[in-house]
């Protein structure tokens, strides 16, 4: 479930929940999940994302997430270099 993120009014903060494969001792991380960013003023923005290193985190196009939403995701290896993220 997407958490109801909040800030402390002093500094920016954030959190994320994800599933992933790899990346512990290598640079082949593949992950999908959600993240929240909170400004110092308490404004929250939430998004769903995927990431396949060395590329940066990419928002999932057309997907809006909000606190309280339930999310699920899967990662499946289709070939030596091909992955399905859903």
Secondary structure as GFF3:
##gff-version 3
##sequence-region A 1 86
A	DSSP	beta_strand	13	21	.	.	.	ID=ss1
A	DSSP	beta_strand	30	38	.	.	.	ID=ss2
A	DSSP	beta_strand	44	52	.	.	.	ID=ss3
A	DSSP	beta_strand	58	59	.	.	.	ID=ss4
A	DSSP	beta_strand	75	77	.	.	.	ID=ss5
A	DSSP	beta_strand	83	85	.	.	.	ID=ss6
###
